Amino acid sequence: MSEWLQDLEALEAISRDPDACEILLRMAALAHEGRTGTFLDELHSDGDLDRDTKGALAELASDASFLFALEDYLTRTARVH
């Protein structure tokens, strides 16, 4: 399967999870504002999250191009549906 199709499937899977959409769109907004570092600091100091969850969220928050692509995908597909 080509890489772009895998990416599209990942975006579609995320779009079907309202909680994931909310979190990732908030991360995208922080990235637009240049505040990702603040989020990462708070994430690492959060005692309620396990190490794996923190690692996954930190990886996503550090990938602005993914967050912006997801934001664009959700905006465009919301118009269609």
N, CA, C and O atoms as a GROMACS GRO file, in nm:
protein
  324
    1MET      N    1   0.085  -0.117   0.000
    1MET     CA    2   0.000   0.000   0.000
    1MET      C    3   0.090   0.124   0.000
    1MET      O    4   0.190   0.128   0.071
    2SER      N    5   0.054   0.222  -0.079
    2SER     CA    6   0.137   0.341  -0.087
    2SER      C    7   0.128   0.421   0.043
    2SER      O    8   0.029   0.413   0.116
    3GLU      N    9   0.232   0.498   0.069
    3GLU     CA   10   0.241   0.573   0.194
    3GLU      C   11   0.127   0.673   0.210
    3GLU      O   12   0.072   0.688   0.320
    4TRP      N   13   0.091   0.743   0.103
    4TRP     CA   14  -0.014   0.844   0.115
    4TRP      C   15  -0.148   0.781   0.150
    4TRP      O   16  -0.229   0.842   0.219
    5LEU      N   17  -0.173   0.659   0.102
    5LEU     CA   18  -0.298   0.591   0.133
    5LEU      C   19  -0.301   0.549   0.280
    5LEU      O   20  -0.405   0.558   0.345
    6GLN      N   21  -0.188   0.505   0.331
    6GLN     CA   22  -0.179   0.472   0.473
    6GLN      C   23  -0.204   0.596   0.558
    6GLN      O   24  -0.274   0.590   0.659
    7ASP      N   25  -0.147   0.709   0.516
    7ASP     CA   26  -0.167   0.834   0.588
    7ASP      C   27  -0.315   0.872   0.586
    7ASP      O   28  -0.369   0.916   0.688
    8LEU      N   29  -0.379   0.857   0.472
    8LEU     CA   30  -0.521   0.889   0.459
    8LEU      C   31  -0.605   0.801   0.551
    8LEU      O   32  -0.700   0.849   0.614
    9GLU      N   33  -0.572   0.676   0.558
    9GLU     CA   34  -0.645   0.585   0.647
    9GLU      C   35  -0.626   0.624   0.793
    9GLU      O   36  -0.720   0.613   0.872
   10ALA      N   37  -0.506   0.668   0.830
   10ALA     CA   38  -0.482   0.712   0.967
   10ALA      C   39  -0.564   0.837   0.998
   10ALA      O   40  -0.623   0.848   1.105
   11LEU      N   41  -0.567   0.932   0.904
   11LEU     CA   42  -0.646   1.053   0.925
   11LEU      C   43  -0.794   1.020   0.938
   11LEU      O   44  -0.863   1.078   1.022
   12GLU      N   45  -0.842   0.929   0.856
   12GLU     CA   46  -0.983   0.890   0.863
   12GLU      C   47  -1.014   0.820   0.995
   12GLU      O   48  -1.120   0.844   1.054
   13ALA      N   49  -0.926   0.735   1.041
   13ALA     CA   50  -0.947   0.666   1.169
   13ALA      C   51  -0.955   0.768   1.283
   13ALA      O   52  -1.041   0.756   1.371
   14ILE      N   53  -0.867   0.866   1.282
   14ILE     CA   54  -0.870   0.969   1.385
   14ILE      C   55  -0.998   1.049   1.376
   14ILE      O   56  -1.057   1.085   1.479
   15SER      N   57  -1.043   1.079   1.255
   15SER     CA   58  -1.163   1.161   1.238
   15SER      C   59  -1.288   1.095   1.297
   15SER      O   60  -1.387   1.163   1.323
   16ARG      N   61  -1.283   0.967   1.317
   16ARG     CA   62  -1.398   0.893   1.372
   16ARG      C   63  -1.396   0.885   1.525
   16ARG      O   64  -1.487   0.830   1.586
   17ASP      N   65  -1.291   0.942   1.586
   17ASP     CA   66  -1.278   0.940   1.731
   17ASP      C   67  -1.286   1.084   1.782
   17ASP      O   68  -1.187   1.158   1.775
   18PRO      N   69  -1.402   1.126   1.833
   18PRO     CA   70  -1.420   1.265   1.875
   18PRO      C   71  -1.319   1.310   1.980
   18PRO      O   72  -1.273   1.424   1.976
   19ASP      N   73  -1.284   1.223   2.074
   19ASP     CA   74  -1.188   1.261   2.177
   19ASP      C   75  -1.050   1.285   2.118
   19ASP      O   76  -0.982   1.382   2.153
   20ALA      N   77  -1.008   1.197   2.027
   20ALA     CA   78  -0.878   1.214   1.962
   20ALA      C   79  -0.877   1.341   1.878
   20ALA      O   80  -0.779   1.415   1.878
   21CYS      N   81  -0.985   1.367   1.807
   21CYS     CA   82  -0.995   1.490   1.727
   21CYS      C   83  -0.978   1.613   1.815
   21CYS      O   84  -0.903   1.705   1.781
   22GLU      N   85  -1.047   1.616   1.925
   22GLU     CA   86  -1.040   1.732   2.014
   22GLU      C   87  -0.898   1.755   2.064
   22GLU      O   88  -0.849   1.867   2.061
   23ILE      N   89  -0.834   1.650   2.110
   23ILE     CA   90  -0.698   1.662   2.163
   23ILE      C   91  -0.602   1.706   2.054
   23ILE      O   92  -0.522   1.798   2.074
   24LEU      N   93  -0.609   1.642   1.939
   24LEU     CA   94  -0.515   1.673   1.831
   24LEU      C   95  -0.539   1.810   1.770
   24LEU      O   96  -0.444   1.877   1.729
   25LEU      N   97  -0.663   1.854   1.763
   25LEU     CA   98  -0.690   1.989   1.714
   25LEU      C   99  -0.641   2.093   1.813
   25LEU      O  100  -0.595   2.200   1.773
   26ARG      N  101  -0.649   2.064   1.941
   26ARG     CA  102  -0.592   2.155   2.041
   26ARG      C  103  -0.440   2.162   2.026
   26ARG      O  104  -0.380   2.269   2.037
   27MET      N  105  -0.378   2.047   2.001
   27MET     CA  106  -0.233   2.046   1.977
   27MET      C  107  -0.198   2.128   1.854
   27MET      O  108  -0.098   2.200   1.853
   28ALA      N  109  -0.279   2.116   1.749
   28ALA     CA  110  -0.254   2.194   1.627
   28ALA      C  111  -0.264   2.343   1.656
   28ALA      O  112  -0.184   2.422   1.606
   29ALA      N  113  -0.362   2.382   1.735
   29ALA     CA  114  -0.377   2.524   1.771
   29ALA      C  115  -0.255   2.572   1.848
   29ALA      O  116  -0.205   2.682   1.825
   30LEU      N  117  -0.206   2.490   1.940
   30LEU     CA  118  -0.085   2.526   2.015
   30LEU      C  119   0.034   2.540   1.922
   30LEU      O  120   0.116   2.630   1.938
   31ALA      N  121   0.044   2.450   1.825
   31ALA     CA  122   0.154   2.455   1.729
   31ALA      C  123   0.147   2.584   1.647
   31ALA      O  124   0.250   2.647   1.621
   32HIS      N  125   0.027   2.623   1.607
   32HIS     CA  126   0.010   2.748   1.532
   32HIS      C  127   0.055   2.868   1.616
   32HIS      O  128   0.111   2.965   1.563
   33GLU      N  129   0.031   2.861   1.745
   33GLU     CA  130   0.064   2.971   1.836
   33GLU      C  131   0.208   2.964   1.886
   33GLU      O  132   0.254   3.054   1.957
   34GLY      N  133   0.279   2.858   1.850
   34GLY     CA  134   0.416   2.842   1.898
   34GLY      C  135   0.425   2.804   2.044
   34GLY      O  136   0.525   2.834   2.110
   35ARG      N  137   0.322   2.739   2.095
   35ARG     CA  138   0.317   2.704   2.237
   35ARG      C  139   0.328   2.554   2.263
   35ARG      O  140   0.288   2.507   2.370
   36THR      N  141   0.379   2.481   2.169
   36THR     CA  142   0.392   2.336   2.186
   36THR      C  143   0.484   2.302   2.304
   36THR      O  144   0.459   2.206   2.376
   37GLY      N  145   0.589   2.381   2.321
   37GLY     CA  146   0.683   2.357   2.431
   37GLY      C  147   0.616   2.362   2.567
   37GLY      O  148   0.648   2.282   2.655
   38THR      N  149   0.525   2.456   2.585
   38THR     CA  150   0.451   2.467   2.711
   38THR      C  151   0.367   2.342   2.734
   38THR      O  152   0.362   2.289   2.845
   39PHE      N  153   0.301   2.295   2.629
   39PHE     CA  154   0.222   2.174   2.639
   39PHE      C  155   0.310   2.055   2.678
   39PHE      O  156   0.272   1.975   2.764
   40LEU      N  157   0.426   2.043   2.614
   40LEU     CA  158   0.515   1.931   2.643
   40LEU      C  159   0.566   1.936   2.787
   40LEU      O  160   0.579   1.833   2.852
   41ASP      N  161   0.594   2.056   2.836
   41ASP     CA  162   0.637   2.070   2.977
   41ASP      C  163   0.528   2.021   3.072
   41ASP      O  164   0.554   1.947   3.166
   42GLU      N  165   0.405   2.063   3.045
   42GLU     CA  166   0.293   2.022   3.129
   42GLU      C  167   0.267   1.872   3.116
   42GLU      O  168   0.236   1.805   3.215
   43LEU      N  169   0.280   1.821   2.997
   43LEU     CA  170   0.261   1.678   2.973
   43LEU      C  171   0.359   1.595   3.056
   43LEU      O  172   0.320   1.499   3.122
   44HIS      N  173   0.485   1.632   3.051
   44HIS     CA  174   0.588   1.555   3.123
   44HIS      C  175   0.571   1.562   3.275
   44HIS      O  176   0.613   1.471   3.346
   45SER      N  177   0.511   1.669   3.324
   45SER     CA  178   0.493   1.681   3.469
   45SER      C  179   0.360   1.623   3.517
   45SER      O  180   0.335   1.619   3.638
   46ASP      N  181   0.276   1.578   3.426
   46ASP     CA  182   0.146   1.521   3.462
   46ASP      C  183   0.166   1.384   3.525
   46ASP      O  184   0.217   1.292   3.462
   47GLY      N  185   0.125   1.372   3.650
   47GLY     CA  186   0.140   1.247   3.723
   47GLY      C  187   0.032   1.144   3.695
   47GLY      O  188   0.045   1.028   3.735
   48ASP      N  189  -0.074   1.184   3.627
   48ASP     CA  190  -0.186   1.093   3.601
   48ASP      C  191  -0.168   1.009   3.476
   48ASP      O  192  -0.236   0.908   3.459
   49LEU      N  193  -0.077   1.049   3.387
   49LEU     CA  194  -0.058   0.976   3.262
   49LEU      C  195   0.059   0.880   3.272
   49LEU      O  196   0.160   0.910   3.336
   50ASP      N  197   0.045   0.765   3.208
   50ASP     CA  198   0.154   0.668   3.207
   50ASP      C  199   0.258   0.708   3.104
   50ASP      O  200   0.234   0.792   3.018
   51ARG      N  201   0.374   0.647   3.114
   51ARG     CA  202   0.489   0.680   3.029
   51ARG      C  203   0.458   0.661   2.880
   51ARG      O  204   0.497   0.744   2.797
   52ASP      N  205   0.389   0.554   2.845
   52ASP     CA  206   0.358   0.527   2.704
   52ASP      C  207   0.265   0.633   2.645
   52ASP      O  208   0.286   0.679   2.532
   53THR      N  209   0.164   0.672   2.722
   53THR     CA  210   0.072   0.776   2.676
   53THR      C  211   0.144   0.909   2.659
   53THR      O  212   0.125   0.979   2.560
   54LYS      N  213   0.228   0.943   2.757
   54LYS     CA  214   0.306   1.066   2.747
   54LYS      C  215   0.395   1.064   2.623
   54LYS      O  216   0.406   1.164   2.552
   55GLY      N  217   0.458   0.951   2.598
   55GLY     CA  218   0.546   0.940   2.482
   55GLY      C  219   0.471   0.956   2.351
   55GLY      O  220   0.517   1.024   2.260
   56ALA      N  221   0.355   0.893   2.342
   56ALA     CA  222   0.275   0.902   2.220
   56ALA      C  223   0.226   1.045   2.197
   56ALA      O  224   0.232   1.096   2.085
   57LEU      N  225   0.177   1.109   2.302
   57LEU     CA  226   0.129   1.247   2.289
   57LEU      C  227   0.243   1.342   2.256
   57LEU      O  228   0.226   1.435   2.176
   58ALA      N  229   0.359   1.321   2.317
   58ALA     CA  230   0.475   1.406   2.289
   58ALA      C  231   0.518   1.391   2.144
   58ALA      O  232   0.554   1.490   2.079
   59GLU      N  233   0.516   1.270   2.093
   59GLU     CA  234   0.554   1.246   1.954
   59GLU      C  235   0.458   1.319   1.859
   59GLU      O  236   0.501   1.383   1.763
   60LEU      N  237   0.330   1.308   1.886
   60LEU     CA  238   0.231   1.376   1.801
   60LEU      C  239   0.244   1.528   1.812
   60LEU      O  240   0.238   1.598   1.711
   61ALA      N  241   0.261   1.578   1.933
   61ALA     CA  242   0.271   1.723   1.953
   61ALA      C  243   0.395   1.781   1.886
   61ALA      O  244   0.397   1.898   1.848
   62SER      N  245   0.498   1.699   1.870
   62SER     CA  246   0.623   1.745   1.809
   62SER      C  247   0.620   1.741   1.657
   62SER      O  248   0.713   1.787   1.592
   63ASP      N  249   0.514   1.687   1.601
   63ASP     CA  250   0.504   1.674   1.456
   63ASP      C  251   0.399   1.773   1.401
   63ASP      O  252   0.286   1.735   1.371
   64ALA      N  253   0.440   1.899   1.390
   64ALA     CA  254   0.348   2.004   1.346
   64ALA      C  255   0.291   1.975   1.207
   64ALA      O  256   0.175   2.004   1.181
   65SER      N  257   0.372   1.920   1.119
   65SER     CA  258   0.321   1.894   0.983
   65SER      C  259   0.206   1.794   0.987
   65SER      O  260   0.109   1.808   0.913
   66PHE      N  261   0.215   1.693   1.072
   66PHE     CA  262   0.104   1.598   1.088
   66PHE      C  263  -0.019   1.668   1.145
   66PHE      O  264  -0.130   1.651   1.095
   67LEU      N  265   0.002   1.748   1.250
   67LEU     CA  266  -0.111   1.817   1.313
   67LEU      C  267  -0.181   1.911   1.215
   67LEU      O  268  -0.304   1.918   1.213
   68PHE      N  269  -0.103   1.982   1.133
   68PHE     CA  270  -0.162   2.073   1.035
   68PHE      C  271  -0.234   1.995   0.925
   68PHE      O  272  -0.339   2.038   0.877
   69ALA      N  273  -0.178   1.882   0.885
   69ALA     CA  274  -0.244   1.800   0.783
   69ALA      C  275  -0.376   1.743   0.837
   69ALA      O  276  -0.476   1.741   0.767
   70LEU      N  277  -0.374   1.700   0.962
   70LEU     CA  278  -0.497   1.649   1.023
   70LEU      C  279  -0.601   1.760   1.034
   70LEU      O  280  -0.719   1.739   1.002
   71GLU      N  281  -0.559   1.875   1.077
   71GLU     CA  282  -0.650   1.989   1.088
   71GLU      C  283  -0.713   2.021   0.952
   71GLU      O  284  -0.834   2.042   0.944
   72ASP      N  285  -0.633   2.024   0.849
   72ASP     CA  286  -0.682   2.050   0.714
   72ASP      C  287  -0.778   1.940   0.669
   72ASP      O  288  -0.884   1.969   0.613
   73TYR      N  289  -0.742   1.814   0.693
   73TYR     CA  290  -0.828   1.701   0.655
   73TYR      C  291  -0.963   1.710   0.724
   73TYR      O  292  -1.067   1.693   0.661
   74LEU      N  293  -0.962   1.737   0.855
   74LEU     CA  294  -1.088   1.744   0.929
   74LEU      C  295  -1.174   1.860   0.881
   74LEU      O  296  -1.296   1.848   0.873
   75THR      N  297  -1.112   1.972   0.850
   75THR     CA  298  -1.186   2.087   0.800
   75THR      C  299  -1.248   2.056   0.664
   75THR      O  300  -1.366   2.084   0.642
   76ARG      N  301  -1.171   1.997   0.576
   76ARG     CA  302  -1.221   1.968   0.442
   76ARG      C  303  -1.329   1.859   0.443
   76ARG      O  304  -1.429   1.870   0.371
   77THR      N  305  -1.310   1.756   0.523
   77THR     CA  306  -1.409   1.648   0.524
   77THR      C  307  -1.535   1.690   0.598
   77THR      O  308  -1.642   1.636   0.571
   78ALA      N  309  -1.526   1.785   0.691
   78ALA     CA  310  -1.646   1.834   0.760
   78ALA      C  311  -1.737   1.904   0.662
   78ALA      O  312  -1.859   1.900   0.678
   79ARG      N  313  -1.680   1.970   0.561
   79ARG     CA  314  -1.761   2.039   0.460
   79ARG      C  315  -1.836   1.940   0.372
   79ARG      O  316  -1.947   1.967   0.327
   80VAL      N  317  -1.775   1.825   0.348
   80VAL     CA  318  -1.834   1.725   0.261
   80VAL      C  319  -1.949   1.653   0.332
   80VAL      O  320  -2.053   1.626   0.272
   81HIS      N  321  -1.930   1.623   0.459
   81HIS     CA  322  -2.031   1.549   0.535
   81HIS      C  323  -2.132   1.645   0.586
   81HIS      O  324  -2.227   1.605   0.653
   0.00000   0.00000   0.00000
